[in-house]
Amino acid sequence: MDSPATVNGSRPYRSHKIPACDRCRKRKLRCEADLSGGPCRICRDQGVDCIRSEAPRSSKRSAPTTNSTGNIETPLVRSSKRPRLPAAGSSPLASPRLRDNSHLFIEESVAEQCGLQNPEYSRQERTIVNAKSSMIIGPAIAEDVQVLEQYMESQSGPKTSKRGRLYDTVSDNPKDPVIYLSVSRRREGLSSSERPGEKQKEILEQILGPNVGEVVKLYFRHIHPSFPIIDEHNFNQLYSKGDKTLSPALICDILASSLVYWRQSPILKQFPVPDQRYCWNLAVESLQGDFLAPGLSTLYTALLDLSGRPVVSITGNTLTSGRTVALAHSLGLNRDPSKWRISNHEKNLRTRLWWGVLIHDRWSSLAHGVPAHIRKNEYDVSLPTLDGLLTGEDGDYTTPRNKPAECFILLCALTEVLGDILPPLYDRRCRPATETNKLLRRLEIDLDEWEESLPRWAANQSNSALVSGLSSLRLEFLSVKMLVCRIGFHSATHSSEQCLPEVRAYHHAMLRESAKAIITFLTSLTEQNLNEFWMPYSAYHICSATIILLRCAIDASDRETADSCMSCLSEVKQWLTWAYVTHHWDLAEICLAQCAEPIDRLNASSRSVAIDAQTGGAQAYSIGTGVEDLGDPASIPSLADTESFINGLEYPFVDLWDMFEQEYQ
């Protein structure tokens, strides 16, 4: 097809009468303009000003000035009209520039296009690149700014001022404009002599020695398939070439999070496992430094930090989750990019990043006892798709990556259901029992619909060992069902309305059976299941089920119910001991640290009560208080009486995590 230059009869490329414009010269692209002096084809297609500086061309590229609009970085927003020609060995997924915002993006590397580049990195010829970042404008003034920008553009002359633009439009939808504000990336006066994480990365690479490459492979072999937030194809290309633009903090978290799978590598298992606590401390330190000048790479790093195991700092993870949500909102990831003028690849990257943030926000809210930061009406990003998750060499649906990616999509859908459960959990207002019951019925229907949507291979528990992440997904589903039962039991017990004893007994029985379902599922897992991908919040789900059974054993008014609960507790303790001692399962270690002693003490108390009942003849069996006495909260015994530091009354058992933090942090 003839180029516009040929059709218009313009002089050939490199004509001195029609010099290359500044934009094409900077990017070393073929500048095709006609003799009329109008904009070149590239600038015309992308809708930007075509500027030809009058200054003579220097043999060396000069560094951009501080007021250059190229210093602004808007993450993952680039045009899909004209793909940039990839360099040798670079990814064909490298995306072009956004038509209205091409001055936002000065960096052309694959790392930046995928959000993998550390924002503090700069090359010699660009000494002050990334001095500016971008922050999305709130809807309160977005339309006003859009009108102002349109007026300013209409009043601009042939030679546009080279001063930096304060606002930049990403989507010019008049009903829902998306506009970014140029802001300083780093706090004024705060400087750093090296990139965040550079020192920590060097230490980790020295610890791992020649095995560092195998550790990176562990991440993409065991973690990434079930939690695919990183562009694996481009990352591997850059990492294999030793690309300096890759974020050191991101590499630190990849190395630290992979150590939990050390023994599953035929190459690594012959060597002792490095000190995971020390390695995680290095990774966390690099992340904190990265937050001083955050970018997309910071978001990736934070999500890996939240997904990492073993968990050693609950308070730190809670704070990181809040900062991650704030950063994601400031980058506009909560906005639906489907109609933006960007490539499909970048739309998929924004979508998977947002759902990674949302998953951690809601599940950490459940586990850590902190209200979720994201409400359901504050985002409109659709669920990820297999097309968007399986990129590069993994795009073939016949590969083993297909089913783990489907597990991630199912987790996103389950997280949506959890988002409807969390608000009443943290609602401090007293709701009538009838209102709560209506909500619970709707939630039960949502859970049933989610379960019915499972593909056959996911619904069949016997195949769970074949798909990494499926066992964790199943545990999360059972935990959500238990949470619904817990809310119903709390409403029946503490409602201001009069509640029949039979209703309280019913909710008590449903809660007990939901906890038993988790224990039954857990004890059916094999070694293969333990080697799968597990969300770090799985330890909380197991502990919650154990604590509920402990309470049910205490509250039981008949020996049969108490014995059934104690049997489950003994079984789960035995299984957790096997999983930890034999297979070094870190989640089992957490649960044993919190629940082993209460189980032992309650077992001893149960035996003592049984002996007393035998010697006392007709004495009623009771470890604690019967369920018929649950109407008075003051009469309910606390599991803290077993000297376990655990409050067994109020969900979500925040003290449970406080105890763990004291012992392990």
C-alpha positions as CSV (number, residue, x, y, z in Angstrom):
1,M,0.0,0.0,0.0
2,D,1.3,3.4,-1.0
3,S,2.3,5.7,1.8
4,P,0.7,9.1,2.2
5,A,3.9,10.7,1.2
6,T,3.8,8.9,-2.2
7,V,0.2,9.7,-2.8
8,N,0.7,13.4,-2.1
9,G,3.8,13.5,-4.3
10,S,6.1,14.7,-1.5
11,R,9.8,14.7,-1.7
12,P,11.6,11.5,-0.5
13,Y,12.5,10.9,3.1
14,R,15.6,12.7,4.4
15,S,14.9,15.7,2.3
16,H,16.6,18.7,3.9
17,K,13.8,20.9,2.7
18,I,11.4,18.9,4.8
19,P,13.4,17.9,7.9
20,A,12.1,15.3,10.3
21,C,9.9,16.6,13.1
22,D,11.1,16.6,16.7
23,R,8.8,13.6,17.6
24,C,10.0,11.3,14.7
25,R,13.6,12.4,15.2
26,K,13.5,11.6,18.9
27,R,12.1,8.1,18.2
28,K,14.1,7.5,15.1
29,L,11.0,6.9,13.0
30,R,10.5,7.6,9.3
31,C,9.1,11.1,9.1
32,E,6.8,11.4,6.1
33,A,5.4,14.9,5.4
34,D,4.2,16.6,2.3
35,L,5.5,19.9,0.7
36,S,2.6,21.9,2.2
37,G,4.4,22.0,5.6
38,G,1.6,20.3,7.3
39,P,2.0,17.6,10.0
40,C,3.7,14.3,9.2
41,R,1.8,11.1,8.8
42,I,2.7,9.8,12.3
43,C,1.7,13.0,14.1
44,R,-1.4,13.3,12.0
45,D,-2.5,9.7,12.8
46,Q,-1.8,10.2,16.5
47,G,-3.5,13.6,16.7
48,V,-0.5,15.4,18.2
49,D,1.3,18.6,17.3
50,C,4.0,18.2,14.7
51,I,6.8,20.4,15.7
52,R,10.0,21.0,13.8
53,S,12.6,22.9,15.8
54,E,14.5,25.6,14.1
55,A,17.7,24.8,16.1
56,P,20.4,22.9,14.1
57,R,20.4,19.2,14.7
58,S,23.1,18.1,17.1
59,S,25.1,14.9,16.8
60,K,24.2,14.0,20.3
61,R,20.7,13.8,21.7
62,S,20.2,16.5,24.4
63,A,18.6,15.7,27.7
64,P,15.0,16.9,28.0
65,T,14.3,20.0,29.9
66,T,12.5,20.0,33.2
67,N,9.4,21.5,31.7
68,S,9.2,18.8,29.0
69,T,5.9,17.1,28.8
70,G,7.8,13.9,28.1
71,N,8.5,13.6,31.8
72,I,4.9,12.7,32.6
73,E,4.3,9.0,32.9
74,T,0.8,7.6,32.7
75,P,0.9,3.8,33.2
76,L,-0.3,1.4,30.5
77,V,-2.0,4.0,28.4
78,R,-0.8,4.0,24.8
79,S,-2.4,4.2,21.4
80,S,-3.2,1.1,19.3
81,K,-3.2,3.0,16.0
82,R,0.4,2.4,14.9
83,P,2.5,-0.2,16.6
84,R,6.1,0.8,17.3
85,L,8.6,-1.2,15.4
86,P,10.1,-3.6,17.9
87,A,13.8,-3.8,18.3
88,A,15.6,-7.1,17.7
89,G,14.5,-9.6,20.3
90,S,11.8,-7.4,21.8
91,S,8.2,-8.4,22.3
92,P,5.8,-8.0,19.4
93,L,3.3,-6.9,22.1
94,A,5.1,-3.6,22.5
95,S,2.4,-1.0,22.2
96,P,2.1,2.4,20.5
97,R,1.3,5.8,21.9
98,L,-2.1,7.3,22.7
99,R,-3.2,9.8,20.1
100,D,-4.1,12.6,22.5
101,N,-1.4,11.8,25.1
102,S,1.6,10.8,23.2
103,H,3.7,13.3,25.1
104,L,3.0,11.4,28.3
105,F,5.3,8.5,27.3
106,I,8.9,9.1,26.5
107,E,10.2,5.7,27.4
108,E,10.1,3.1,24.7
109,S,11.4,0.0,26.5
110,V,9.3,-3.1,26.8
111,A,9.8,-2.9,30.6
112,E,8.0,0.4,30.8
113,Q,5.3,-0.6,28.4
114,C,4.4,-3.6,30.7
115,G,4.9,-1.6,33.9
116,L,7.9,-3.6,34.9
117,Q,10.4,-0.7,34.8
118,N,11.5,1.1,38.0
119,P,10.5,4.8,37.7
120,E,13.8,5.9,39.1
121,Y,15.8,4.4,36.3
122,S,17.3,6.9,33.8
123,R,19.8,6.6,31.0
124,Q,22.7,8.9,30.5
125,E,21.1,10.8,27.7
126,R,17.9,11.3,29.8
127,T,19.1,12.4,33.1
128,I,15.8,13.7,34.5
129,V,13.3,11.3,32.9
130,N,10.4,10.4,35.2
131,A,10.7,13.5,37.3
132,K,7.0,13.7,36.7
133,S,4.3,11.2,37.3
134,S,0.6,11.3,36.7
135,M,-2.5,11.1,38.9
136,I,-6.1,10.6,37.7
137,I,-8.4,13.6,38.0
138,G,-11.5,13.1,40.2
139,P,-14.9,13.1,38.5
140,A,-15.8,16.3,40.4
141,I,-13.8,18.5,38.0
142,A,-12.9,16.1,35.1
143,E,-15.5,17.5,32.7
144,D,-14.5,21.1,33.6
145,V,-10.9,20.3,32.9
146,Q,-11.9,18.7,29.6
147,V,-13.7,21.8,28.4
148,L,-10.7,23.9,29.4
149,E,-8.2,21.7,27.6
150,Q,-10.4,21.7,24.4
151,Y,-10.5,25.5,24.5
152,M,-6.7,25.8,25.0
153,E,-6.1,23.5,22.1
154,S,-8.4,25.5,19.8
155,Q,-6.6,28.7,20.7
156,S,-3.1,27.3,20.1
157,G,-1.2,28.6,17.1
158,P,0.8,26.6,14.5
159,K,3.7,26.5,16.9
160,T,2.6,25.2,20.2
161,S,4.3,26.3,23.3
162,K,6.9,23.8,24.6
163,R,5.9,24.3,28.2
164,G,4.7,21.3,30.0
165,R,1.0,20.5,29.9
166,L,-0.7,20.2,33.3
167,Y,-3.5,17.9,32.2
168,D,-3.6,15.1,29.8
169,T,-6.7,13.4,28.4
170,V,-6.8,9.7,28.1
171,S,-10.4,9.2,27.1
172,D,-12.4,12.1,25.8
173,N,-15.8,10.6,26.4
174,P,-17.9,13.7,27.2
175,K,-19.9,11.8,29.8
176,D,-17.0,10.1,31.5
177,P,-13.7,11.7,30.6
178,V,-10.4,10.3,31.9
179,I,-7.8,12.9,32.6
180,Y,-4.5,12.7,34.3
181,L,-2.7,15.5,36.3
182,S,1.0,15.9,36.1
183,V,2.6,15.6,39.6
184,S,6.0,15.3,41.0
185,R,7.0,11.7,41.3
186,R,9.3,12.1,44.3
187,R,8.8,14.4,47.4
188,E,10.7,17.6,46.9
189,G,14.1,17.6,48.6
190,L,14.0,13.8,49.0
191,S,16.8,12.3,46.9
192,S,18.2,8.8,46.6
193,S,21.7,7.9,45.4
194,E,20.5,4.5,44.0
195,R,17.4,2.8,42.8
196,P,15.1,1.3,45.5
197,G,15.9,-2.3,45.9
198,E,19.2,-2.3,44.0
199,K,21.2,-3.1,47.1
200,Q,18.7,-5.7,48.3
201,K,18.7,-7.4,44.9
202,E,22.5,-7.7,44.9
203,I,22.4,-9.3,48.4
204,L,19.7,-11.8,47.3
205,E,21.6,-12.7,44.2
206,Q,24.7,-13.3,46.2
207,I,22.8,-15.6,48.6
208,L,21.3,-17.6,45.8
209,G,24.4,-17.6,43.7
210,P,24.2,-19.5,40.4
211,N,20.7,-20.7,41.4
212,V,19.0,-17.3,41.0
213,G,17.7,-18.1,37.5
214,E,16.1,-21.3,38.7
215,V,14.4,-19.4,41.6
216,V,12.9,-17.0,39.1
217,K,11.6,-20.0,37.1
218,L,10.0,-21.3,40.3
219,Y,7.9,-18.2,40.4
220,F,6.5,-18.6,36.9
221,R,6.1,-22.4,37.4
222,H,4.2,-22.4,40.7
223,I,2.8,-18.9,41.4
224,H,2.3,-17.0,38.2
225,P,-0.1,-19.6,36.5
226,S,-2.6,-19.2,39.3
227,F,-2.1,-15.5,40.0
228,P,-1.1,-14.1,36.6
229,I,-0.6,-10.4,37.2
230,I,2.8,-10.0,35.5
231,D,3.5,-10.0,31.7
232,E,5.6,-13.2,31.8
233,H,6.6,-13.2,28.2
234,N,8.2,-9.7,28.3
235,F,9.6,-10.1,31.8
236,N,11.5,-13.2,30.8
237,Q,12.8,-11.5,27.7
238,L,14.1,-8.6,29.7
239,Y,15.5,-10.6,32.6
240,S,17.3,-13.0,30.3
241,K,19.1,-10.1,28.6
242,G,19.9,-8.5,32.0
243,D,17.9,-5.4,31.1
244,K,18.7,-2.7,33.7
245,T,15.3,-1.2,33.4
246,L,13.6,-4.0,35.3
247,S,12.6,-2.9,38.8
248,P,15.0,-4.2,41.4
249,A,12.3,-4.3,44.0
250,L,10.1,-6.4,41.7
251,I,12.9,-8.9,41.3
252,C,13.5,-9.0,45.0
253,D,9.8,-10.0,45.6
254,I,9.9,-12.6,42.9
255,L,12.9,-14.2,44.4
256,A,11.5,-14.1,48.0
257,S,8.1,-15.4,47.1
258,S,9.6,-18.4,45.2
259,L,11.6,-19.7,48.1
260,V,8.5,-21.5,49.6
261,Y,8.7,-23.8,46.5
262,W,12.4,-24.4,46.9
263,R,12.1,-28.2,47.7
264,Q,10.0,-28.7,44.6
265,S,12.8,-28.0,42.2
266,P,15.0,-31.0,41.3
267,I,17.9,-28.6,41.0
268,L,17.4,-26.6,44.3
269,K,16.3,-29.4,46.6
270,Q,19.8,-30.7,47.0
271,F,20.8,-27.3,48.6
272,P,19.5,-26.0,52.0
273,V,16.7,-23.5,51.8
274,P,17.9,-20.0,52.3
275,D,16.6,-18.1,55.4
276,Q,13.2,-17.0,54.1
277,R,12.6,-14.5,56.9
278,Y,15.8,-12.7,56.0
279,C,15.1,-12.7,52.3
280,W,11.6,-11.4,52.9
281,N,13.0,-8.6,55.1
282,L,15.2,-7.6,52.1
283,A,12.2,-7.7,49.8
284,V,10.0,-5.6,52.1
285,E,12.7,-3.1,52.6
286,S,13.0,-2.7,48.8
287,L,9.3,-2.2,48.5
288,Q,9.2,0.5,51.2
289,G,11.8,2.4,49.2
290,D,9.9,1.9,46.0
291,F,6.8,3.6,47.6
292,L,8.8,6.8,47.9
293,A,8.6,7.3,44.2
294,P,5.8,4.9,43.1
295,G,4.9,3.7,39.7
296,L,3.3,0.7,38.1
297,S,6.3,-1.5,39.0
298,T,5.6,-0.6,42.7
299,L,2.1,-2.0,42.2
300,Y,3.4,-5.2,40.8
301,T,5.8,-5.5,43.7
302,A,3.2,-4.8,46.3
303,L,0.9,-7.5,45.0
304,L,3.7,-10.0,45.1
305,D,4.5,-9.0,48.6
306,L,0.9,-9.5,49.7
307,S,0.8,-12.9,48.0
308,G,4.0,-14.1,49.6
309,R,4.4,-16.9,52.0
310,P,5.2,-17.5,54.8
311,V,3.3,-14.6,56.4
312,V,5.5,-12.9,59.1
313,S,3.9,-9.5,59.5
314,I,0.2,-9.1,59.6
315,T,0.3,-5.4,60.4
316,G,2.8,-4.8,57.6
317,N,0.6,-6.6,55.1
318,T,-2.5,-4.6,56.2
319,L,-0.7,-1.3,55.7
320,T,0.7,-2.4,52.3
321,S,-2.8,-3.4,51.2
322,G,-4.1,0.0,52.0
323,R,-1.2,1.8,50.1
324,T,-1.7,-0.5,47.2
325,V,-5.3,0.3,46.8
326,A,-4.6,4.0,47.0
327,L,-1.9,3.7,44.4
328,A,-4.2,1.7,42.1
329,H,-6.9,4.3,42.4
330,S,-4.5,7.2,41.7
331,L,-3.4,5.4,38.5
332,G,-7.0,5.0,37.4
333,L,-7.0,1.2,37.4
334,N,-10.5,1.1,38.7
335,R,-11.8,2.6,35.4
336,D,-12.9,0.3,32.6
337,P,-10.3,0.6,29.8
338,S,-12.3,-1.4,27.2
339,K,-13.2,1.8,25.2
340,W,-9.9,3.5,25.6
341,R,-7.7,4.0,22.6
342,I,-5.0,1.6,23.7
343,S,-3.9,-1.8,22.6
344,N,-5.8,-4.9,23.8
345,H,-2.6,-6.1,25.5
346,E,-2.5,-3.0,27.7
347,K,-6.2,-3.3,28.5
348,N,-5.6,-6.8,29.7
349,L,-2.7,-5.7,31.8
350,R,-4.7,-3.0,33.5
351,T,-7.6,-5.5,34.1
352,R,-5.5,-8.2,35.7
353,L,-3.7,-5.6,37.8
354,W,-7.0,-4.2,39.1
355,W,-8.3,-7.6,40.0
356,G,-5.1,-8.5,41.8
357,V,-5.6,-5.4,43.9
358,L,-9.2,-6.2,44.5
359,I,-8.6,-9.8,45.6
360,H,-6.0,-8.8,48.2
361,D,-8.1,-5.9,49.5
362,R,-11.2,-8.0,50.2
363,W,-9.6,-11.2,51.4
364,S,-7.2,-9.3,53.6
365,S,-10.2,-7.4,55.0
366,L,-11.7,-10.7,56.0
367,A,-8.5,-12.1,57.4
368,H,-7.1,-9.0,59.1
369,G,-10.2,-7.5,60.5
370,V,-10.0,-4.2,58.6
371,P,-12.9,-2.9,56.5
372,A,-12.2,-3.2,52.8
373,H,-11.0,-0.1,51.0
374,I,-12.8,-0.7,47.7
375,R,-16.6,-0.5,47.5
376,K,-18.5,-2.2,44.7
377,N,-19.9,1.0,43.1
378,E,-16.4,2.5,42.8
379,Y,-15.1,0.5,39.9
380,D,-16.4,-0.9,36.6
381,V,-13.6,-3.1,35.4
382,S,-15.0,-6.4,33.9
383,L,-13.8,-9.8,34.9
384,P,-10.5,-10.9,33.2
385,T,-10.7,-13.4,30.4
386,L,-8.6,-16.3,29.3
387,D,-7.6,-14.3,26.2
388,G,-6.3,-11.6,28.4
389,L,-4.5,-13.8,30.9
390,L,-2.8,-16.2,28.5
391,T,-0.4,-14.1,26.5
392,G,2.8,-14.7,24.6
393,E,3.8,-18.3,24.5
394,D,1.0,-19.2,26.9
395,G,-1.8,-18.2,24.5
396,D,-2.4,-21.8,23.5
397,Y,-5.4,-23.1,25.5
398,T,-4.1,-26.6,25.4
399,T,-1.2,-25.7,27.7
400,P,-1.3,-26.6,31.4
401,R,-1.7,-22.8,32.1
402,N,-5.3,-22.9,31.0
403,K,-7.0,-24.3,34.1
404,P,-4.9,-22.3,36.6
405,A,-5.9,-19.2,34.8
406,E,-9.5,-20.3,34.9
407,C,-9.1,-20.7,38.7
408,F,-7.9,-17.1,38.8
409,I,-11.1,-15.9,37.0
410,L,-13.3,-18.0,39.3
411,L,-11.5,-16.4,42.3
412,C,-12.3,-13.0,40.9
413,A,-16.0,-13.9,40.7
414,L,-15.9,-15.3,44.2
415,T,-14.3,-12.1,45.4
416,E,-17.2,-10.2,44.0
417,V,-19.6,-12.3,46.2
418,L,-17.3,-11.6,49.2
419,G,-17.6,-7.9,48.4
420,D,-21.4,-8.1,49.2
421,I,-20.7,-10.0,52.5
422,L,-18.1,-7.7,54.0
423,P,-20.2,-4.5,54.4
424,P,-22.7,-6.1,56.9
425,L,-19.8,-7.7,58.6
426,Y,-18.3,-4.3,59.5
427,D,-21.6,-2.4,59.8
428,R,-21.7,-1.0,63.3
429,R,-25.4,-0.2,63.1
430,C,-27.9,-2.7,64.6
431,R,-29.9,-4.3,61.9
432,P,-33.2,-6.1,62.4
433,A,-32.9,-9.9,62.1
434,T,-35.5,-9.9,59.3
435,E,-33.3,-7.5,57.2
436,T,-30.2,-9.6,57.9
437,N,-32.1,-12.8,56.9
438,K,-33.1,-11.3,53.6
439,L,-29.5,-10.4,52.9
440,L,-28.3,-13.9,53.8
441,R,-30.8,-15.6,51.5
442,R,-29.5,-13.5,48.6
443,L,-25.9,-14.3,49.5
444,E,-26.7,-18.0,49.6
445,I,-28.2,-17.8,46.2
446,D,-25.1,-16.0,44.8
447,L,-22.9,-18.7,46.3
448,D,-25.0,-21.4,44.8
449,E,-24.9,-19.7,41.4
450,W,-21.1,-19.4,41.7
451,E,-20.8,-23.1,42.5
452,E,-23.1,-24.1,39.6
453,S,-20.9,-22.1,37.3
454,L,-17.8,-24.2,38.0
455,P,-16.5,-26.2,35.1
456,R,-16.8,-30.0,35.5
457,W,-13.1,-30.4,36.3
458,A,-13.3,-27.8,39.0
459,A,-16.4,-29.2,40.6
460,N,-14.9,-32.6,40.8
461,Q,-12.8,-32.6,43.9
462,S,-10.9,-35.8,42.9
463,N,-9.2,-33.8,40.2
464,S,-8.0,-31.0,42.5
465,A,-4.5,-32.3,42.6
466,L,-4.1,-31.7,38.8
467,V,-4.7,-28.0,38.9
468,S,-2.6,-25.6,40.9
469,G,-4.7,-23.1,42.8
470,L,-7.9,-25.2,42.8
471,S,-7.6,-26.5,46.3
472,S,-7.0,-22.9,47.6
473,L,-10.1,-21.8,45.6
474,R,-12.2,-24.6,47.1
475,L,-11.1,-23.6,50.6
476,E,-12.0,-20.0,50.0
477,F,-15.5,-21.0,48.8
478,L,-16.1,-23.1,51.9
479,S,-14.8,-20.2,54.1
480,V,-17.3,-17.8,52.5
481,K,-20.1,-20.2,53.2
482,M,-18.9,-20.5,56.8
483,L,-18.8,-16.6,57.0
484,V,-22.5,-16.4,55.8
485,C,-23.4,-19.0,58.5
486,R,-21.4,-17.0,61.1
487,I,-23.3,-13.8,60.3
488,G,-26.6,-15.6,60.6
489,F,-25.7,-17.1,63.9
490,H,-24.5,-13.7,65.2
491,S,-27.7,-12.1,64.1
492,A,-29.9,-14.8,65.8
493,T,-27.9,-14.5,69.0
494,H,-27.5,-10.8,69.4
495,S,-30.5,-9.3,67.6
496,S,-32.6,-6.9,69.5
497,E,-35.7,-8.8,68.3
498,Q,-36.9,-11.8,70.2
499,C,-35.6,-15.0,68.6
500,L,-36.8,-18.5,69.3
501,P,-34.3,-21.0,70.9
502,E,-35.0,-23.3,67.9
503,V,-33.8,-20.6,65.5
504,R,-30.6,-20.1,67.5
505,A,-30.0,-23.8,67.6
506,Y,-30.5,-24.1,63.9
507,H,-27.9,-21.3,63.1
508,H,-25.6,-22.9,65.6
509,A,-25.9,-26.2,63.9
510,M,-25.3,-24.7,60.4
511,L,-22.2,-22.9,61.6
512,R,-20.9,-26.1,63.1
513,E,-21.5,-28.1,59.9
514,S,-19.8,-25.4,57.7
515,A,-16.7,-25.5,59.9
516,K,-16.7,-29.3,59.7
517,A,-16.9,-29.1,55.9
518,I,-13.7,-27.2,55.9
519,I,-12.0,-29.7,58.2
520,T,-13.2,-32.6,56.1
521,F,-11.9,-31.0,52.9
522,L,-8.6,-30.1,54.5
523,T,-7.9,-33.6,55.8
524,S,-8.6,-35.1,52.4
525,L,-5.7,-33.2,50.8
526,T,-2.6,-35.0,49.7
527,E,1.0,-34.0,49.3
528,Q,0.3,-32.9,45.7
529,N,-2.3,-30.5,47.0
530,L,0.1,-28.9,49.4
531,N,2.5,-28.2,46.6
532,E,-0.1,-26.1,44.8
533,F,-0.5,-22.4,44.8
534,W,-2.2,-21.2,48.0
535,M,-3.3,-17.8,48.9
536,P,-1.7,-16.6,52.2
537,Y,-5.2,-16.1,53.7
538,S,-5.7,-19.9,53.7
539,A,-4.1,-20.1,57.2
540,Y,-6.8,-17.7,58.5
541,H,-9.6,-19.8,57.0
542,I,-8.3,-23.0,58.7
543,C,-7.8,-21.2,62.0
544,S,-11.3,-19.8,61.8
545,A,-12.9,-23.2,61.2
546,T,-10.9,-24.6,64.1
547,I,-11.9,-21.8,66.5
548,I,-15.6,-22.2,65.6
549,L,-15.4,-26.0,66.3
550,L,-13.7,-25.2,69.6
551,R,-16.6,-22.9,70.5
552,C,-19.2,-25.4,69.4
553,A,-17.6,-28.0,71.6
554,I,-17.7,-25.6,74.5
555,D,-21.3,-24.6,73.8
556,A,-22.5,-28.2,73.2
557,S,-25.4,-29.3,75.5
558,D,-25.1,-33.0,74.6
559,R,-22.1,-35.2,74.6
560,E,-22.6,-36.5,71.0
561,T,-22.2,-33.0,69.6
562,A,-19.2,-32.2,71.8
563,D,-17.5,-35.5,70.9
564,S,-18.1,-34.9,67.2
565,C,-16.5,-31.5,67.4
566,M,-13.6,-32.8,69.4
567,S,-13.1,-35.6,67.0
568,C,-12.8,-33.1,64.1
569,L,-10.4,-31.0,66.1
570,S,-8.1,-33.9,66.9
571,E,-8.2,-35.0,63.3
572,V,-7.3,-31.6,62.0
573,K,-4.5,-31.2,64.5
574,Q,-3.0,-34.5,63.5
575,W,-3.3,-33.6,59.8
576,L,-1.7,-30.2,60.3
577,T,1.2,-31.8,62.2
578,W,1.7,-34.2,59.3
579,A,1.6,-31.4,56.8
580,Y,4.1,-29.3,58.7
581,V,6.6,-31.9,59.9
582,T,6.6,-34.1,56.8
583,H,6.1,-31.5,54.1
584,H,7.1,-28.2,55.7
585,W,3.8,-26.6,54.8
586,D,4.1,-23.1,56.2
587,L,0.3,-22.6,56.5
588,A,0.1,-25.6,58.8
589,E,2.8,-24.1,61.0
590,I,0.7,-20.9,61.5
591,C,-2.4,-22.9,62.4
592,L,-0.6,-25.2,64.9
593,A,1.0,-22.1,66.6
594,Q,-2.5,-20.7,67.3
595,C,-4.8,-23.7,67.7
596,A,-2.7,-26.7,69.0
597,E,-2.8,-25.6,72.7
598,P,-6.5,-24.8,72.8
599,I,-7.3,-28.2,71.3
600,D,-5.1,-30.0,73.8
601,R,-6.6,-28.1,76.7
602,L,-10.1,-28.7,75.6
603,N,-9.4,-32.4,75.0
604,A,-8.1,-32.7,78.6
605,S,-11.1,-30.8,79.9
606,S,-13.4,-33.1,77.8
607,R,-11.9,-36.2,79.3
608,S,-12.2,-34.7,82.8
609,V,-15.8,-33.9,82.3
610,A,-16.5,-37.3,80.9
611,I,-15.0,-39.0,84.0
612,D,-17.0,-36.7,86.3
613,A,-20.1,-37.5,84.4
614,Q,-19.5,-41.2,84.8
615,T,-18.9,-40.9,88.5
616,G,-21.7,-38.4,89.0
617,G,-24.4,-40.6,87.6
618,A,-27.1,-38.4,86.1
619,Q,-25.0,-35.3,85.9
620,A,-25.6,-33.5,82.6
621,Y,-22.7,-33.4,80.1
622,S,-21.4,-29.9,79.5
623,I,-17.9,-28.5,78.8
624,G,-19.2,-25.0,78.7
625,T,-22.6,-23.5,78.3
626,G,-25.4,-25.1,76.3
627,V,-26.7,-23.5,73.2
628,E,-30.0,-22.6,74.8
629,D,-28.1,-20.1,77.0
630,L,-26.6,-18.2,74.1
631,G,-29.3,-15.4,74.3
632,D,-27.3,-13.6,77.0
633,P,-23.9,-12.5,75.6
634,A,-22.5,-12.1,79.1
635,S,-23.1,-15.8,79.8
636,I,-21.2,-17.0,76.8
637,P,-17.8,-18.4,77.8
638,S,-14.8,-17.1,75.9
639,L,-12.2,-19.3,74.5
640,A,-9.7,-17.0,76.1
641,D,-10.5,-19.0,79.3
642,T,-8.3,-21.7,77.8
643,E,-5.3,-19.4,77.9
644,S,-5.1,-19.2,74.1
645,F,-5.2,-15.4,73.7
646,I,-8.1,-16.0,71.3
647,N,-11.4,-14.3,71.5
648,G,-13.9,-16.9,70.3
649,L,-16.9,-14.6,70.3
650,E,-16.6,-11.8,67.8
651,Y,-15.8,-12.5,64.2
652,P,-13.3,-11.9,62.5
653,F,-11.1,-12.9,65.5
654,V,-8.6,-10.1,65.2
655,D,-6.8,-11.3,68.3
656,L,-5.9,-14.4,66.5
657,W,-3.6,-12.5,64.2
658,D,-2.3,-10.4,67.1
659,M,-1.1,-13.5,68.8
660,F,0.6,-14.8,65.7
661,E,2.3,-11.5,65.2
662,Q,3.7,-11.5,68.7
663,E,5.1,-15.0,68.3
664,Y,6.5,-14.8,64.8
665,Q,7.3,-11.3,63.8
